Amino acid sequence: MPKIHPTAVLHGDLDLADDVEIGPYCVLNGRIKLGAGCGLVANVHLQGTLAVGAGNTFYPGCAIGFAPQDKGFAVHKEGAGTVIGDGNMFREHVTVHRATRDDRPTRIGDRNYFMACSHAGHDVQVGHDCVIANNTLFAGHAEIGDRVVTGGGAGVHQFVRIGRGAMLGGLCGASKDVCPFFTLSATNYIGGFNRVGMKRGGFSSADIDLVREMYRIIVRSRLPFSQRVAQLEKLAGSPLADEFLAFVKGSKRGISTRHGRVTSARSAGGAEGE
């Protein structure tokens, strides 16, 4: 049987694995499923509809599955809810809001580490193996790829996509898409590419060189953007280049580069891989 502290409040249609542990003053309400090995340390609030996989840990102050921060959303509407995968860590006061849509939930993948006070808004899609630093903010409908790393206080605008393996520096903002493996060193400003992250992820020297070349084309070139995309198309044929090209062509908010208005927020030292 689950281990439930006597001060916890449980109400609704709950499906709890036998080894779930629910600590003091936790509140669970609605249709909620918790997989094997999940632990709620204390003062955790979960609101259904919510499906949580195995091996997730929630620290005090977490609020997961509550209604979107949308003035036009009926707070009692369940919608598609929230789905969380396996092996995630949610530190103190992390918030994740459920979807506004009826056909797709807010989704958190597997093995992500959400540090204190980070936030994933309604309809956000987060991949696997991400490290999300304190006070990082993902606005509604943002899409975060696998193995993304953020610095403290990073912010992602609604509907923006962050590509696989990208890195966002502390206090950096993205209102345009950030390509896979690129590093954001100031708001909408790409300082380099994530060479260290690629090496740690087991990518070959050839793959790293390919990303370096795509970085040179998209970020360093002064050609019109359409011509830069045409140059990228010449690299098509490998899985990595095809992934990158599809990401660029699929952008609806534009691609973060180095072009446009110069601000004092630019990183003085560039970024890894330049």
Protein Blocks (a to p, Z undefined) as FASTA:
>chain_A
ZZddfkbccedjddddfkbccdehiacedjddddehiacfbhpacdddddddehiacdeh
iaghiacddfkbcfkbnbjojaddehiacdehiacdddfbfkbccdddehiacdehiacd
ehiacdehiacdehiacdehiacdehiacdehiacdehiacdehiacdehiacfbdcdeh
iacfbehiafbdcfklmmmnopafklmmmmmmmmmmmmmpmcdfklmmmmmmmmgoifkl
mmmmmmmmmpcnbpadfedjddfkbcfklpehZZ
